[in-house]
Amino acid sequence: MKIKKGFVLRELCGEYMVAGEGLEQINFDKLVRLNASAAYLWQQVADQEFTTDTLVQLLVERYDIPASRAEADVQALCRVWKQEGLIE
């Protein structure tokens, strides 16, 4: 997977938002809110290919949580990112 070109993570008033920028995302007319964990993952994999295993490992290392919990969270997050058209 990879984050689609033209999406940028911004921090606004303590909230993390993904917005479309540039001609690639001219028809993307919304902001997608991310919690701190999702924003951390976004920052770690921006501009590179990644897998769900990559994201799980990042969560396990950062938050010292069981891999099974991280896997469930990553699966849910990737579903949202795909649904919103943020990753390919």
N, C-alpha and C positions, 0 to 999 in steps of 0.2 A: 504494500500500500504506500501511498504518498499523499501528502497534503497538496491539493490542487493549487496551481499557480494563481496568484492574485488574492489569496486570503491572508490577512494579517491579524495577529493577536495584538490587542491594545489593552492597556489598563486605564480605566476611567473611573475616578472617584473610588478606588479600591475594588472595583469590579473588573473581571476579565471578559472581554468581548472579542469575537472574531467578526471581522467585516471584510467585505469584498472591495478590492481596490483595482483600478485599471480597467482596460478594455475587456480583459478576459471575463470579468465579473459584472459587466454592465447591467445585466438583468437580475443581479442578486440584490434585493432591496430590503434586507433585514440584518439584524445583528444576532449572533449566537452567543449566549452567555455561557461561560465556563467557570466551574469552581476552581479552587487553587490547584487541586490535584490534576485536573484535566489541562489546565494552563501549563503546569509543569511538564506534562507529557508532550504537549504541543511544542513547547520550547525545545525540548530535547530531540525531537524528530523532525523539526522544520527543515525543509530543503534536503531531505534524504529519504530513501526507501526504508520502510520498517514493517515489522510483522506484529501480530498480537503478542507473540512471545517476547519481543523486544519491549513492548509496553508493560507486560506483566513483570518482567525483570526489573524495569525501572521503578515500578511501584514497590516491589518487594524490597529493593535496596534502599529506597528513600524512606519508606514508612514502616519497615520491619513488620510486614503483615504476611500471613500465610499466602502461598501462591494460589490456592484455590479461591480465596477471597479476591485477590488481585485479578485473577482470570475472569471471574464473574463481572467485576467492575469494568474491565477492559472490553469484554464482549458487549456490555450495555453501551459503553461510550462509543465504540466503533459503529454500532447500529445507528446511533444518533448522528454521528459524523457522516455516515453514508447517506442516511435519510435526508440530511440537510445539504448534501452535495459538496461537502468539504474535502473528502478524500476520494481517491481513485484507486 
